[in-house]
Amino acid sequence: MARGWESKDVVSQLEAKETLAENLSRSQKQAEEARRELERSGLTLSRTRILNELESATNPNHRRSLEAALAHLNQKLEELN
């Protein structure tokens, strides 16, 4: 009778381990999605700020710098999608 209980205990331990691994994987995916969404929102805010500055920029060097920054942000946003 003791062997039967030991066998069931091993099975329950394996099931608990699998459940824990699944929960850990799920929480890691959620954390990664949250990180990406936070990065995306930061890039979007930066892009909006640069677009606003670009509208009022008159110095050609400053405009080129803003356009390069805008291109970089667009590329980063594209990589996140």
C-alpha positions as CSV (number, residue, x, y, z in Angstrom):
1,M,0.0,0.0,0.0
2,A,2.8,2.4,0.7
3,R,4.1,2.0,-2.8
4,G,0.8,3.1,-4.3
5,W,0.9,6.3,-2.2
6,E,4.5,7.0,-3.1
7,S,3.6,6.6,-6.8
8,K,0.7,8.9,-6.5
9,D,2.8,11.4,-4.7
10,V,5.4,11.4,-7.4
11,V,2.7,11.9,-10.1
12,S,1.3,14.8,-8.1
13,Q,4.7,16.4,-7.7
14,L,5.3,16.1,-11.4
15,E,2.0,17.7,-12.2
16,A,2.7,20.5,-9.7
17,K,6.0,21.1,-11.4
18,E,4.4,21.2,-14.9
19,T,1.7,23.6,-13.6
20,L,4.4,25.8,-12.0
21,A,6.4,25.9,-15.3
22,E,3.3,26.8,-17.3
23,N,2.4,29.6,-14.8
24,L,6.0,30.9,-14.9
25,S,6.0,30.9,-18.7
26,R,2.7,32.7,-18.9
27,S,3.8,35.4,-16.4
28,Q,7.1,35.9,-18.4
29,K,5.1,36.4,-21.6
30,Q,2.9,38.9,-19.8
31,A,5.9,40.8,-18.5
32,E,7.5,40.8,-21.9
33,E,4.2,42.2,-23.4
34,A,4.0,44.9,-20.8
35,R,7.6,45.9,-21.4
36,R,7.0,46.1,-25.1
37,E,3.9,48.2,-24.6
38,L,5.7,50.5,-22.3
39,E,8.5,50.9,-24.8
40,R,6.0,51.5,-27.6
41,S,4.2,54.2,-25.7
42,G,7.5,55.9,-24.9
43,L,8.6,55.9,-28.5
44,T,5.2,57.2,-29.6
45,L,5.4,60.1,-27.1
46,S,8.9,60.9,-28.4
47,R,7.7,60.8,-31.9
48,T,4.9,63.2,-31.2
49,R,7.3,65.6,-29.5
50,I,9.7,65.5,-32.5
51,L,6.9,66.0,-34.9
52,N,5.8,69.1,-32.9
53,E,9.3,70.5,-32.9
54,L,9.7,69.8,-36.6
55,E,6.7,71.9,-37.4
56,S,8.4,75.0,-35.8
57,A,12.0,74.3,-36.6
58,T,13.6,76.8,-39.0
59,N,17.3,76.0,-38.8
60,P,18.2,73.5,-41.5
61,N,20.7,71.7,-39.3
62,H,18.1,71.3,-36.5
63,R,15.5,70.1,-39.0
64,R,17.9,67.4,-40.3
65,S,18.6,66.3,-36.8
66,L,14.9,66.1,-36.0
67,E,14.2,64.2,-39.3
68,A,17.0,61.7,-38.5
69,A,15.5,61.2,-35.0
70,L,12.1,60.7,-36.5
71,A,13.4,58.1,-38.9
72,H,15.1,56.3,-36.0
73,L,11.9,56.3,-33.9
74,N,9.8,55.1,-36.9
75,Q,12.3,52.2,-37.4
76,K,12.1,51.3,-33.7
77,L,8.3,51.3,-33.7
78,E,8.3,49.2,-36.8
79,E,10.6,46.6,-35.1
80,L,8.2,46.4,-32.1
81,N,5.3,45.6,-34.4
